[in-house]
């Protein structure tokens, strides 16, 4: 018998409130390569552009293919997003808030919510090289995954106070 997936364990019974396409994605185990389309927005300022560069996030507005590589074990998942011209890799694991994501020097904690069949991930804690960011300086980072005709749709947005939009991408 296979162990429960990272997101299933993190959400408990709320996992079954998600759309079947979202459940299917978050039950995957092992290595998978998925393909789709993505629309990206450019960072809002020069500093936001530099942050996007450091994180591997898209730096230009556009539309094109996305390739998503998932390496999922019950305790840890590695997500590699291949945007047109950029690659962003992160590692996810369990966290008291829901899931933790390590993205370069950033350690992010996300609360997970099931709302109208969609999975919503909201940033609750951020640390840079283990230095915790004060709440008043915290970026707004939100991710949403929903299902539509069997497809997994996603929207991710990150913005910082006084700097503006760092990254926004959406697609399926």
Secondary structure, 3 states (H helix, E strand, C coil): CCCCCHHHHHHHHHHHHCCHHHHHHHHCCEEEEEEEEEEEECCCCHHHHHHHHHHCCCCCCEEEEEEEEEEECCCEEEEEEEECCEEEEEEEEEECCEEEEEECCEEEEEEEEEECCEEEEEEEEEEECCEECCHHHCCEEEEEEEEECCEEEEEEEEEECCCEEEEEEEEC
